[in-house]
Amino acid sequence: MYKLFISPHLDDIIFSLGNYINSISKKSNIIIATVFTKENKEKLKNMKGELFTYGNYQKRIEEDKNAMKKLDNVKVIYFNLEDKIFRENVSNIKLELEISYNINKILKKYEIKDIYLPLGIGYHNDHILVNNSIYHLNLHDYNINYYYDYPYCNNELNLISRLSDYGIFKENLNLKMIKNYYNDPIYSSLNFFVKTIKVSYLVIRYSFNFIFRQFKNQYEITNYRIDSNLKLNLMKNYDSQIIPIFGNLDNLKRLLKINDNEK
């Protein structure tokens, strides 16, 4: 029996659930299926800075393989679909169907009961595609779990907006959340105008859901307290992503101590 974890990108599952997977892999068989693992070499030649860092999948796959060596009983599968930064004129529905097709192949080949998918906090297009892909599958016989996307889940405005899509309102929107969004280090590369557009989208989405989606949903949110040193050592395998996402290693250490759980 396997537990299936679906990761949009090569670092997402370790960033989001590294501690949890490390713990259960000692007694359970794990499959980690990563969706977007293909680069476009011609387009990559013209990329610079952070875009090149995100798109250099030869480097990122090497980092991922090093990280997986630190875990027990883990089988790795790559779907080999192109990252969003390379795609042009590809419909979301087509991609969702490709992802669901690949998931279904795994479900037919291996004995699986538990499936873990990204919740889509932060609304990264690739994460939402993976999240939506399960609606094209019949998964009534499986236990479906959604994990909090790290580090997007550290941002309260991201979190409450996405939870509101599921009719979950554990915290109310306030001005402090909006201010913190502007100061969040993971969005340091965005200018004020782009941040304002993103904030407006999140506020409008939350407000709409608050008015129209106050329905009761069956759910349970489970917190797993992390060992920040263990998680840091796992995340450091993805060295190329630390500076673009967190600014520097010290900032990552600080964030892991402040947000000391996985959900």
N, C-alpha and C positions, 0 to 999 in steps of 0.2 A: 504494500500500500504506500502511495506517495502523497505528499502535499505539494500542490502546484502553485508557484508564485510567478505572477506575470509582471515583468518589469518593462516600462516603456524604453528606458535607456540603460546603458551598461552600469551606471552608478546608482540608479534610483532605488533598487531593492535593498542594497546595503546601507545607503543613506537613510532609508525609511525604516527598515526592519532588521538591520545587521545584528543587533543584540538578540532579538527574538529568534532569528534563524540560527544563529550560532548555538543558542541554547537547545532548540528542539532537534537540530541536526545530529546531536549526539545519540538520539534514540529514535529518530524518524528518517525515512528516506525523502529527500527533497528534490524537486525539479524546479530550476529557475529558468524560465523562458523569457528571453529579452527580445523585444519586438524590433526596435529601430537600431540596426547594427551595420548598416551599409552606407558607405560614403560614395560620393560622385567625384572621382579623381580629377576630372577636368574642371569642375566648379571649384574644387578645393584649392586648385592652383591659384585662383584669383581671390581667395579669402585671406584676410589678415587679422591679427589680434585675436579677440575672443571668438570670433566666428571660426577662424582656423582651428583654434583649440577645441571648440565643440565638434567640429567636423572631421577632425583627424582620428578616424575610427581604427586605423591600424595601431595607433598608440593606445587608444581607449580599450580595444580588445585585449591588448597585452596587459594593461592594468587590471582588467576584469579577471583574466585568467590567474593572475597573481593573487587577487583577492579570494577567488574561489578555492585556491590551494589551502587557505586558512580554515576552511570549513570541512566538516565531516559529512559523508553520505549525500553529497550534492551532485546532481547531474545537470549540466548546462546545455540549453538549446537556444540557438539564435534563429529568429525568423527572417533576418536578412532583408528587412524593408528599409527604405531610405528615410533618413532624418528629415524633419520639416524644413531645415535650412537648405536642403537640396531639392525639395519637391516643387514642381510647377504643374499647375492645372490637373491635379489629381483630386478627384472628388472624395469627400469624407466618407461617404457611404461605401465607395469602392474599397477604401482602406480598412474600414470597419469589417467588411466582409472578408478581406484577406486575413485580417488578424483572427477573426472568429474561425475561419477555415483552418488556420494553423493550430489554434487552441483545440479544435475538435479532433485533429489528427493525434494530438497528444492524449486526449481523453480516451480515444479508441485504442491506443497502443499500450497505455499504462493504467494500472488500477489506481484510481484517484477518488478521494472523497471530499477533500478540502481544497478550495480554490481561493487565492488571495489576489486582489486586484487593486490598482490605485484608486483612491476616492476621487482624485481630480482636483484637489485643493490647489488654487492658483490658476486654474483653467489653462494650463499649458496644453496646446492643441494635441500633442502626441499623447499626453496622459488622458485627455478626454476621449480620444479615439479608442484607446485601450479599454477605458471604462465602459464606453458605449458598445463595444464589440460583443459583450455577453448577451445583449438584447437580441442578437441574431442566433442564439443557441438555446436549446432546451436544457436547462440546468436544474430542473426541479429535484433531481436525485443527489445534488451536491450541496455542500455547505459553502455558501458564498460569504467571503470576508473582504471588507474594504480597508486598506491601510492608509494612514495619513501620509501624504506626500511630503517628504522632508527635502529641503528646508522650508518649503512654502507654508507648511502648517504652523511654523513659528509665528507667522503673521496673523494676528487676530482677525483682521478684516477679510483676508483670504479665507480663513477657517469658517467664520460665521456665515459668509456668503454661500460657500459650497454646502455646508450643512443645511442651510435653508432650502436648497434645491430638493432635499429629502424630507422637508417638513420638520426639521429639527431646529429648535430655537433655544439653545442653552444659555446664550448671552445676548444682551441687547446691543445694538449698534450705538456707538458713542464717538465723540470728537477725538478722544485720545487714540482710538483705533486708526482713525484717518491720519492723524499726525504721525503715528508710528509707521504707517505705510510709507510715507515720504522719507522717513529716516532709516528705513530698513536697508542694511548693507547688501542684501541680495539684489536690490534694485538700484544700486549706486551708479550703474552704467547708463541708466535711463535719465533723460532730461525731464525737467519739471512739467513740460507740456504733455509728454507721454504718460508720466505718472498720474497727472490729473485725469486723463482719459480713462486710465485703468481704474482709478479710485471711483470715478463717476459710474463706470460700468458695474463695479462691485456694489456700490451703494444702491443703485437703481435695482439691481438684481435682488439684493436682500430685501429691499422695500416691497418689491412686487411679490416676492414669496411670502413675506410677512402678512400681506393682505390676503393673498389668494391660496396659500399652501399651508394653512394651519390644520393639516390633517394628522391623524395619529398614525405613526409608523412603528412597526415592531423592530426594535434594534437594541443592541447592547454595545456600549463603548468600553473596551478593556484597555487598561493602562499597564504597560510593562516597564518597570523601573530599569534603567540602563546602567551598565558599568561604563562610565564615560571614557575610561582609558582603553577598555576593550573595543568600544565602538570607534574611538579615534584611530586606533591601530588598523581597524578594518577600512575605515574611510581613507586613510592615508595612502592606501594602495592606488587610489584614483588621484594621483598627485597632480595631473594636468588640470583637474577640475577645481582644486581647492581655491586658488587665487581668483579665477573668474566668478565663482559662486559666493565665496565667503570673504574675499578680500585678502586674507592671510591665515596662516595656521593658528595664530594666537586667537583670532576672532572665532575660528571654529571651536577651539577649546572652550572659549567663554560661552558660546551658544550651547554646547553640549552640557555644560554645568547648569546653565539656566533652565534649559528645556531637557530635563533628565528622564524622559519617558518616550516610549513608542506606543502608538495606538492603532 
